[in-house]
Amino acid sequence: MKQQTVHRPFTRSIAFLFAITCGLAVANIYYAQPLLDSLAVAFGITHSLIGIVITVTQLCYAVGLFLLVPLGDLIPRRPLIIGHMALSVIALVVVGLSPTVYILFGGLAMVGLLAVVTQTLVAYASSLAKPIERGQIVGIVTSGIVIGILFARSLAGWLTDLAGWRSVYLVSAFLMSGMTIILFNILPTDRQVKSSLSYPQLLFSVLKLYKQQRLLQIRGVLAMLIFIAFSMLWTSIVLPLSEPSFSLTHTAIGAFGLAGIAGTLGAVRAGKLADQGKAQWTTGIALVLLLLSWIPLSWIGHSLYWLILGIVLLDLAVQAVHVTNQSMLFTIMPEARGRLTASYMIFYSIGSAIGSMASTMMYSYAGWSGVCYLGAGVSIIALLFWLVTLKNPANHKSFT
């Protein structure tokens, strides 16, 4: 098997460019959250059915994780990334100009499917980084994803108030096209080893990883649990803040994502700690912080400052575990980083879906206090699971 030559070194500045690209790409599947009312009016969709917009996008994102991300182990990632981003631009323009609800849904489906370019970028950055700084690089790139998720709602709300909902997707198409041109000119050449597997064999091997890799099982379950907690907060927080006691607008509610960005930036340090062999220590501390974050979050009725503190702690904890998970996984099977990324992120998708459904159901039954108790319960389960699996050999190989 022939290994390609790297024509351009992978620098920290390129890592930050990857992070910006990831943020722009992943935001595309979260813009619709504050736009549901506008979309319902524009296309005559009932409020009881408008949630399908979110479902279509997220479902296609999960499909893309399985079908597209593993391609990075089969063909060079550089043209794969450029191709996905170029197609994303087309899909965004289709959504922004869609005259009918069917074209809208078709465009959103493609947007969700192609947004998985973020995970291809993470695996690509990992393969290009030096082993001694791989955790730091993954932390930088992954931080862009979480920042994009948190910032998407604020940007969508602001643009909608300024120029209507279509402007959100057209502006995103413009930004994505500019980033595509930049990446086309500066992306380093892959140095991955090309797989001899066929595409069907590649997809089957993704499923085999769940059985073969104990580390993937452990870190995947942790990812599912932390993203249940993450999704519980960010799906349901709009409910108490929009009620008469606060009566905040969607733009104002989305602004709380800026507090989450502060926590995310602090978690970049987690990758460096993983590089230093402190992955387990970092995971344990982060899971304790995740549990503690629900205390100030539950005090939302006393002051919104408590909410801000809770958001910072929760996002710091979730991002620290997420970065550590990926740093650990990327040290095994270098030839299968695309498949490992896909396998791992499917846990993320499951966790996000469970958290969204559970939080809204709990809020209707027991209010915000019930959501916080449920979130704390999930956090306790995550901490106990980590403790139970702490001595597993797969969880320590090369990391302690």
C-alpha positions in Angstrom: 0.0 0.0 0.0 1.4 3.4 -1.0 1.5 6.3 1.4 1.0 9.8 0.0 3.4 12.6 0.7 2.4 15.6 2.7 3.1 18.8 0.7 2.1 21.2 3.4 2.7 20.9 7.2 -0.3 20.8 9.4 0.0 23.9 11.5 -2.0 25.3 14.4 -3.5 28.0 12.1 -4.8 25.3 9.8 -6.4 23.6 12.8 -8.2 26.8 13.7 -9.4 27.0 10.1 -10.7 23.5 10.4 -12.5 24.5 13.6 -14.2 27.5 11.8 -15.2 25.2 8.9 -16.7 22.7 11.3 -18.6 25.4 13.1 -20.1 26.7 9.9 -21.0 23.2 8.6 -22.6 21.9 11.8 -24.6 25.1 12.3 -26.5 24.3 9.2 -28.5 21.6 10.9 -29.3 23.8 13.9 -30.4 27.0 12.2 -34.0 25.7 11.9 -34.6 25.4 15.6 -35.6 29.1 16.1 -37.1 29.3 12.6 -40.0 26.8 13.1 -42.7 29.5 13.5 -41.5 31.4 10.4 -41.3 28.2 8.4 -44.8 27.1 9.5 -46.3 30.4 8.3 -44.3 30.5 5.1 -45.3 27.0 4.0 -48.6 26.6 5.7 -47.4 23.8 8.0 -49.3 23.2 11.2 -47.4 23.7 14.5 -48.0 20.1 15.4 -46.1 18.9 12.2 -43.4 21.6 11.9 -41.1 19.6 14.2 -40.6 17.3 11.2 -38.1 19.9 9.9 -35.7 19.1 12.8 -36.4 15.4 12.5 -35.6 15.3 8.8 -32.3 17.1 9.2 -31.1 15.1 12.2 -32.1 11.8 10.7 -30.2 12.5 7.5 -27.2 13.6 9.6 -27.2 10.2 11.3 -27.4 8.5 7.8 -24.5 10.6 6.6 -22.4 9.5 9.6 -22.8 5.9 8.5 -22.7 6.3 4.7 -20.3 9.2 4.1 -17.8 9.6 7.0 -16.2 6.1 6.5 -15.4 7.1 2.9 -12.4 8.9 4.5 -10.8 5.5 5.0 -11.4 4.5 1.3 -10.5 7.6 -0.7 -8.4 10.7 0.0 -10.1 13.0 2.5 -9.0 16.3 0.8 -11.3 15.9 -2.4 -13.9 14.3 -0.2 -14.1 17.3 2.0 -14.1 19.8 -0.9 -16.8 17.8 -2.7 -19.1 17.6 0.4 -18.7 21.3 1.1 -19.5 22.3 -2.5 -22.6 20.2 -2.5 -23.6 21.7 0.9 -23.5 25.2 -0.7 -26.0 24.0 -3.4 -28.2 22.4 -0.8 -28.3 25.6 1.3 -29.2 27.7 -1.8 -32.0 25.2 -2.5 -33.4 25.7 1.0 -33.0 29.4 0.9 -34.9 29.7 -2.4 -37.3 26.8 -2.0 -40.8 27.6 -3.4 -42.6 24.6 -2.0 -42.5 22.5 1.1 -41.3 19.5 -0.8 -38.2 21.3 -2.1 -37.6 22.7 1.4 -37.6 19.2 2.9 -35.4 17.8 0.1 -32.9 20.6 0.6 -32.9 20.2 4.4 -32.3 16.5 4.0 -29.2 17.2 1.8 -28.0 19.8 4.3 -28.2 17.3 7.1 -26.6 14.5 5.1 -23.6 16.7 4.0 -23.1 18.3 7.4 -21.1 15.2 8.4 -18.2 16.8 6.7 -17.4 18.1 10.2 -16.5 14.5 11.3 -14.4 13.9 8.2 -12.5 17.1 9.1 -11.9 15.8 12.7 -10.6 12.5 11.5 -8.5 14.3 8.8 -7.0 16.7 11.4 -6.2 13.7 13.6 -4.4 11.9 10.8 -2.3 14.9 9.9 -1.4 16.0 13.4 1.8 14.8 15.2 1.1 12.1 17.7 2.4 14.3 20.6 -0.1 17.0 19.9 -3.0 15.0 18.4 -5.2 15.6 21.5 -4.7 19.3 21.3 -5.5 19.4 17.6 -8.6 17.4 18.1 -9.6 19.7 20.9 -9.2 22.8 18.7 -11.2 21.3 15.8 -13.9 19.8 17.9 -14.4 23.1 19.8 -15.5 24.6 16.5 -18.3 22.0 16.2 -19.7 22.8 19.7 -19.4 26.6 19.1 -21.2 26.2 15.8 -24.1 24.4 17.5 -24.3 27.0 20.3 -24.0 30.0 18.0 -26.4 28.8 15.3 -29.5 29.7 17.2 -28.3 33.3 17.9 -27.2 33.9 14.3 -30.4 32.5 12.9 -32.6 34.6 15.2 -30.7 37.8 14.4 -30.7 37.3 10.6 -34.4 36.4 10.6 -35.2 39.6 12.5 -33.1 41.5 10.0 -34.0 40.0 6.6 -36.3 37.0 7.0 -35.7 33.3 7.4 -34.4 32.7 3.9 -31.4 35.0 4.6 -30.1 32.5 7.1 -29.5 29.8 4.6 -28.3 32.1 1.8 -25.8 33.8 4.1 -24.6 30.3 5.2 -24.3 29.3 1.6 -22.1 32.4 1.0 -19.9 31.7 4.0 -19.6 28.0 3.1 -18.6 28.8 -0.5 -15.9 31.2 0.7 -14.6 28.5 3.1 -14.6 25.9 0.3 -12.4 28.1 -1.8 -10.0 28.7 1.0 -9.7 25.0 1.9 -9.2 24.1 -1.8 -6.1 26.3 -1.8 -4.6 25.4 1.6 -5.7 21.9 2.6 -2.7 19.6 3.1 -2.5 16.3 1.2 -3.6 13.2 3.0 -0.9 10.9 4.5 -3.4 8.1 5.2 -2.9 4.6 4.0 -5.5 3.8 1.3 -7.8 0.9 2.3 -8.2 -2.1 0.0 -11.8 -2.7 1.2 -14.8 -2.2 -1.1 -17.5 0.3 -0.1 -19.9 -2.4 1.2 -17.0 -4.1 3.1 -16.2 -0.7 4.5 -19.7 -0.2 5.8 -19.8 -3.7 7.3 -16.5 -3.1 9.0 -18.1 -0.1 10.8 -20.6 -2.5 12.4 -17.8 -4.9 13.3 -15.9 -2.2 15.2 -18.7 -2.1 17.8 -18.0 -5.8 18.6 -14.2 -5.7 18.2 -13.2 -2.5 20.0 -13.9 -2.4 23.7 -12.6 1.2 24.0 -15.2 2.2 21.4 -17.9 0.6 23.5 -16.8 2.3 26.7 -16.2 5.8 25.2 -19.3 5.5 23.0 -21.6 4.9 26.0 -20.0 7.9 27.8 -20.6 10.0 24.7 -24.2 8.9 24.6 -24.7 9.8 28.2 -23.0 13.2 28.1 -24.9 14.2 25.0 -28.2 13.2 26.6 -27.4 15.7 29.3 -26.2 18.3 26.7 -29.4 17.9 24.6 -31.6 18.0 27.7 -30.4 21.5 28.5 -30.3 23.1 25.1 -33.6 21.6 23.9 -35.7 22.5 26.9 -34.1 25.8 28.1 -36.3 27.7 25.7 -39.4 26.6 27.6 -38.9 28.3 31.0 -37.2 31.3 29.4 -40.1 32.0 27.1 -42.7 31.8 29.8 -44.3 35.0 31.4 -41.8 35.0 34.3 -39.0 35.8 31.8 -40.7 36.3 28.4 -37.4 36.4 26.5 -37.3 36.4 22.7 -35.7 33.6 20.7 -32.8 35.9 19.9 -32.3 36.6 23.6 -32.6 32.9 24.5 -30.1 32.0 21.8 -27.6 34.5 23.2 -27.1 32.2 26.2 -25.2 30.0 23.8 -22.4 32.5 24.2 -22.0 31.4 27.8 -21.6 27.8 26.5 -18.9 28.9 24.1 -16.9 30.1 27.1 -17.0 26.7 28.6 -16.2 25.1 25.3 -13.1 27.2 24.8 -11.9 26.2 28.3 -12.3 22.5 27.4 -9.7 22.7 24.6 -7.2 22.1 27.4 -8.6 18.6 27.7 -6.9 17.5 24.5 -3.5 18.6 25.8 -4.1 16.7 29.1 -5.0 13.6 27.1 -1.7 13.9 25.2 0.1 14.0 28.6 -1.5 10.6 29.6 -4.1 12.2 31.9 -7.2 11.1 29.9 -8.8 9.2 32.8 -8.1 12.0 35.3 -9.7 14.5 32.8 -12.7 12.3 32.3 -13.4 11.9 36.0 -13.1 15.6 36.8 -15.3 16.6 33.9 -18.0 14.1 34.8 -18.1 15.5 38.4 -18.4 19.0 36.9 -21.3 17.7 34.7 -23.1 16.5 37.8 -22.5 19.7 39.7 -23.6 21.9 36.8 -27.3 20.9 37.4 -27.2 22.7 40.8 -26.9 26.3 39.5 -29.1 25.3 36.5 -31.9 24.4 38.9 -31.7 27.9 40.5 -32.8 29.6 37.4 -35.8 31.1 39.3 -33.4 33.0 41.6 -31.2 34.6 39.0 -30.2 34.2 35.4 -26.6 34.4 36.5 -26.9 30.9 38.0 -28.1 29.8 34.6 -25.0 31.2 32.9 -22.7 29.5 35.5 -24.5 26.2 35.0 -24.2 26.5 31.2 -20.5 27.2 31.4 -19.9 24.2 33.7 -22.1 21.8 31.7 -20.5 22.7 28.3 -17.0 22.6 29.7 -17.7 19.1 31.1 -19.3 17.8 28.0 -16.7 19.1 25.7 -13.8 17.9 27.9 -15.1 14.3 27.9 -15.9 14.5 24.1 -12.4 15.7 23.2 -10.8 13.1 25.5 -12.9 10.3 24.0 -11.8 11.2 20.5 -8.2 11.6 21.5 -8.2 8.1 22.9 -10.0 6.5 20.0 -7.7 8.1 17.4 -4.7 6.3 18.9 -6.0 2.9 17.8 -6.4 1.7 14.2 -5.0 4.7 12.4 -6.2 3.2 9.1 -9.8 3.3 10.3 -10.1 6.8 11.8 -13.1 7.6 9.5 -14.9 4.5 10.6 -14.1 5.0 14.2 -15.4 8.6 14.0 -18.6 7.4 12.4 -19.1 4.7 14.9 -18.5 7.0 17.8 -20.6 9.8 16.6 -23.6 7.5 16.1 -23.6 7.3 19.9 -23.7 11.1 19.9 -26.7 11.1 17.6 -28.6 8.6 19.8 -27.8 10.6 22.9 -29.0 13.9 21.4 -32.2 12.3 20.2 -32.9 10.7 23.6 -32.1 14.0 25.5 -34.4 16.1 23.3 -37.4 13.8 23.7 -36.8 13.1 27.4 -36.4 16.8 28.4 -39.6 18.0 26.7 -41.6 15.2 28.1 -40.2 15.7 31.6 -40.8 19.5 31.4 -44.5 18.9 30.5 -44.7 16.6 33.5 -42.6 18.2 36.2 -41.3 21.5 34.9 -37.8 22.8 34.9 -37.0 21.2 38.2 -37.9 17.8 36.8 -35.5 18.4 33.9 -32.7 19.3 36.3 -33.3 16.2 38.4 -33.4 14.0 35.3 -30.2 15.7 34.0 -28.5 15.1 37.3 -29.6 11.4 37.2 -28.1 10.9 33.8 -24.9 12.6 35.0 -24.7 10.2 38.0 -25.1 7.2 35.6 -22.3 8.6 33.5 -20.0 9.0 36.5 -20.8 5.5 37.8 -20.3 4.0 34.4 -16.8 5.6 34.2 -15.9 4.3 37.6 -17.1 0.8 36.8 -15.1 0.7 33.6 -12.0 2.5 34.9 -9.9 -0.6 35.4 -10.8 -2.1 32.0 -7.5 -2.8 30.1 -8.9 -1.2 26.9 -9.6 2.0 28.8 -5.9 2.3 29.9 -3.8 1.2 26.9 -1.5 4.1 26.1 -3.5 6.6 28.2 -2.4 6.4 31.8 
